[in-house]
């Protein structure tokens, strides 16, 4: 599957950020719904006898045993498993391609132009935003002669 197809699939199962979900799937499986990786699984529980991660989002069955390994090779089943994992984890952190610092393995190389830069810079941007807001707030408190006066000035402005 290509990125556009993966985005569509991710959106159809409920990912609120289908660009990131699709980029992770591409980084994990190369867009191959039949991808099988992590040769550490129990031989009797895997379709090819040696893998433990399956399908587009490389669902790792030892960590997520509720998902059937053979069924994970179906794109739609795998996408539903991925959104369930995403919701259970509260984000994309279960996928190593999301958490890696290695740019050759990262999902960021599959993100739309500009989005990867913003996602890489977001931790720094958040800090700068907090500093900026704090600086403005401190300046307003100083300008109005204290928190109470600043609050009153804000109430008058509203």
Sine and cosine of phi, psi and omega as CSV:
sin_phi,cos_phi,sin_psi,cos_psi,sin_omega,cos_omega
0.00,0.00,0.54,-0.84,0.05,-1.00
-1.00,-0.06,0.07,-1.00,-0.06,-1.00
-0.87,0.49,-0.64,0.76,0.00,-1.00
-0.89,0.46,-0.67,0.74,0.03,-1.00
-0.92,0.40,-0.64,0.77,0.03,-1.00
-0.91,0.40,-0.65,0.76,0.06,-1.00
-0.87,0.50,-0.71,0.70,0.00,-1.00
-0.88,0.48,-0.71,0.71,0.03,-1.00
-0.89,0.46,-0.71,0.70,0.01,-1.00
-0.87,0.49,-0.68,0.73,0.02,-1.00
-0.91,0.41,-0.61,0.79,-0.06,-1.00
-0.92,0.40,-0.44,0.90,0.02,-1.00
-0.99,-0.10,-0.05,1.00,0.13,-0.99
0.93,-0.36,0.16,0.99,0.08,-1.00
-0.91,0.41,0.79,-0.62,0.03,-1.00
-0.98,0.18,-0.19,0.98,0.08,-1.00
-0.77,-0.64,0.97,0.26,-0.07,-1.00
-0.91,0.42,-0.40,0.91,0.05,-1.00
-0.89,0.45,-0.75,0.67,0.00,-1.00
-0.92,0.38,-0.69,0.73,0.00,-1.00
-0.86,0.51,-0.69,0.72,0.01,-1.00
-0.91,0.41,-0.66,0.76,0.01,-1.00
-0.89,0.45,-0.62,0.78,0.05,-1.00
-0.91,0.42,-0.70,0.71,0.02,-1.00
-0.87,0.50,-0.66,0.75,0.00,-1.00
-0.91,0.42,-0.67,0.74,0.01,-1.00
-0.93,0.38,-0.58,0.82,-0.03,-1.00
-0.96,0.27,-0.67,0.74,-0.19,-0.98
-0.80,-0.59,-0.08,1.00,-0.10,-0.99
0.93,0.37,0.29,0.96,-0.01,-1.00
0.99,0.14,0.19,0.98,-0.02,-1.00
-1.00,-0.05,0.94,-0.34,0.00,-1.00
-0.88,0.48,-0.34,0.94,-0.03,-1.00
-0.99,-0.16,0.20,0.98,-0.02,-1.00
-0.88,0.48,0.66,-0.76,0.05,-1.00
-0.71,-0.71,0.81,-0.59,-0.06,-1.00
-0.65,-0.76,-0.15,-0.99,-0.04,-1.00
0.82,0.57,0.96,0.27,-0.04,-1.00
-0.96,0.29,0.93,0.36,0.03,-1.00
-0.69,-0.72,-0.01,1.00,-0.13,-0.99
-0.97,0.24,0.21,-0.98,0.05,-1.00
-0.93,0.37,0.76,-0.65,-0.11,-0.99
-0.86,0.52,-0.53,0.85,-0.07,-1.00
-1.00,0.09,-0.06,1.00,-0.09,-1.00
-0.90,-0.43,0.16,0.99,-0.08,-1.00
-0.79,-0.61,0.54,-0.84,-0.04,-1.00
-0.84,0.55,-0.63,0.77,-0.02,-1.00
-0.97,-0.24,0.11,0.99,0.09,-1.00
0.99,0.12,-0.12,0.99,-0.03,-1.00
-0.72,-0.70,-0.29,0.96,-0.10,-1.00
-1.00,-0.02,0.31,-0.95,0.08,-1.00
-0.72,-0.69,0.03,1.00,0.06,-1.00
-0.77,-0.64,0.68,-0.73,-0.20,-0.98
-0.68,-0.74,0.58,-0.81,0.19,-0.98
0.98,0.20,-0.25,-0.97,-0.12,-0.99
-0.83,0.55,-0.73,0.68,-0.04,-1.00
-0.99,-0.13,0.23,0.97,0.04,-1.00
0.70,0.71,0.86,0.52,0.02,-1.00
-0.91,0.41,0.84,-0.54,-0.07,-1.00
-1.00,0.04,0.97,-0.23,-0.14,-0.99
-0.90,0.43,-0.50,0.87,0.10,-0.99
-0.89,0.45,-0.54,0.84,0.03,-1.00
-0.99,0.13,-0.46,0.89,-0.07,-1.00
-0.76,-0.64,0.92,0.39,-0.11,-0.99
-0.92,0.38,-0.20,0.98,0.01,-1.00
-0.95,0.32,-0.21,0.98,-0.01,-1.00
-0.98,-0.21,0.74,-0.68,-0.01,-1.00
-0.97,0.26,0.81,-0.59,-0.07,-1.00
-0.85,0.53,-0.73,0.68,-0.01,-1.00
-0.89,0.45,-0.67,0.75,0.00,-1.00
-0.92,0.40,-0.47,0.88,0.00,-1.00
-0.91,0.42,-0.22,0.98,0.04,-1.00
-0.99,0.15,-0.08,1.00,0.13,-0.99
-1.00,-0.01,0.79,-0.61,-0.11,-0.99
-0.84,0.54,-0.70,0.71,-0.05,-1.00
-0.94,0.35,-0.68,0.73,0.05,-1.00
-0.87,0.49,-0.69,0.73,-0.01,-1.00
-0.89,0.45,-0.66,0.75,0.02,-1.00
-0.90,0.44,-0.65,0.76,0.05,-1.00
-0.91,0.42,-0.62,0.78,0.07,-1.00
-0.90,0.44,-0.68,0.73,-0.02,-1.00
-0.88,0.47,-0.68,0.73,0.00,-1.00
-0.93,0.37,-0.57,0.82,0.06,-1.00
-0.90,0.43,-0.67,0.74,0.04,-1.00
-0.90,0.43,-0.71,0.70,0.03,-1.00
-0.82,0.58,-0.74,0.67,-0.02,-1.00
-0.92,0.40,-0.67,0.74,0.00,-1.00
-0.90,0.44,-0.60,0.80,-0.04,-1.00
-1.00,0.05,-0.25,0.97,-0.05,-1.00
0.97,0.26,0.46,0.89,0.01,-1.00
0.44,-0.90,-0.22,-0.97,-0.09,-1.00
-1.00,0.00,0.12,0.99,-0.11,-0.99
-0.88,0.48,-0.38,0.93,0.05,-1.00
-0.92,0.40,-0.28,0.96,-0.04,-1.00
-1.00,-0.09,0.85,-0.53,-0.03,-1.00
-0.90,0.44,-0.47,0.88,0.03,-1.00
-0.94,0.34,-0.28,0.96,0.06,-1.00
-1.00,0.06,-0.56,0.83,-0.11,-0.99
-0.99,-0.11,-0.18,0.98,-0.07,-1.00
-0.95,0.32,0.51,-0.86,0.12,-0.99
-1.00,-0.06,-0.10,1.00,-0.02,-1.00
-0.99,0.17,0.93,-0.36,-0.06,-1.00
-0.89,0.47,-0.39,0.92,0.03,-1.00
-0.97,0.25,-0.34,0.94,-0.01,-1.00
-0.95,-0.30,-0.18,0.98,-0.13,-0.99
-0.97,0.24,0.49,-0.87,0.10,-0.99
-0.91,0.42,-0.38,0.93,-0.11,-0.99
-0.86,0.51,-0.46,0.89,-0.02,-1.00
-0.94,0.34,-0.22,0.98,0.02,-1.00
-0.97,-0.26,0.04,1.00,0.00,-1.00
-0.98,0.21,0.45,-0.89,0.07,-1.00
-0.86,0.51,0.45,-0.89,0.00,-1.00
-0.79,0.61,0.70,-0.71,0.02,-1.00
1.00,0.01,-0.64,0.77,-0.04,-1.00
-0.90,0.43,-0.63,0.78,0.00,-1.00
-0.89,0.45,-0.65,0.76,0.02,-1.00
-0.89,0.46,-0.69,0.72,0.00,-1.00
-0.91,0.42,-0.70,0.72,-0.02,-1.00
-0.90,0.44,-0.62,0.78,0.03,-1.00
-0.91,0.41,-0.63,0.78,-0.09,-1.00
-1.00,0.05,-0.17,0.98,-0.14,-0.99
-0.81,0.58,-0.71,0.71,0.01,-1.00
-0.83,0.55,-0.67,0.74,0.02,-1.00
-0.93,0.36,-0.66,0.75,0.01,-1.00
-0.88,0.47,-0.63,0.78,0.03,-1.00
-0.88,0.48,-0.69,0.72,0.01,-1.00
-0.88,0.47,-0.71,0.70,0.01,-1.00
-0.89,0.45,-0.62,0.79,0.04,-1.00
-0.89,0.45,-0.71,0.71,0.02,-1.00
-0.89,0.46,-0.69,0.73,0.02,-1.00
-0.88,0.47,-0.69,0.73,-0.01,-1.00
-0.89,0.45,-0.72,0.69,0.02,-1.00
-0.91,0.43,-0.67,0.74,0.02,-1.00
-0.88,0.47,-0.66,0.75,0.01,-1.00
-0.89,0.46,-0.67,0.74,0.03,-1.00
-0.90,0.43,-0.70,0.72,0.00,-1.00
-0.88,0.47,-0.69,0.72,0.01,-1.00
-0.89,0.45,-0.67,0.74,0.02,-1.00
-0.88,0.47,-0.65,0.76,0.02,-1.00
-0.92,0.40,-0.64,0.77,0.03,-1.00
-0.89,0.45,-0.70,0.72,0.02,-1.00
-0.90,0.44,-0.71,0.71,-0.03,-1.00
-0.86,0.51,-0.65,0.76,-0.07,-1.00
-0.99,-0.10,0.03,1.00,0.08,-1.00
0.97,0.23,0.61,0.79,0.08,-1.00
0.80,-0.60,0.24,-0.97,-0.05,-1.00
-0.90,0.43,-0.70,0.71,-0.04,-1.00
-0.88,0.48,-0.70,0.71,0.02,-1.00
-0.92,0.40,-0.59,0.81,0.04,-1.00
-0.90,0.43,-0.68,0.73,0.02,-1.00
-0.88,0.48,-0.70,0.72,0.03,-1.00
-0.89,0.45,-0.66,0.75,0.02,-1.00
-0.90,0.43,-0.63,0.78,0.04,-1.00
-0.90,0.43,-0.69,0.73,0.02,-1.00
-0.89,0.46,-0.65,0.76,0.03,-1.00
-0.91,0.42,-0.59,0.80,-0.03,-1.00
-0.93,0.36,-0.50,0.86,-0.02,-1.00
-0.99,0.14,0.00,0.00,0.00,0.00
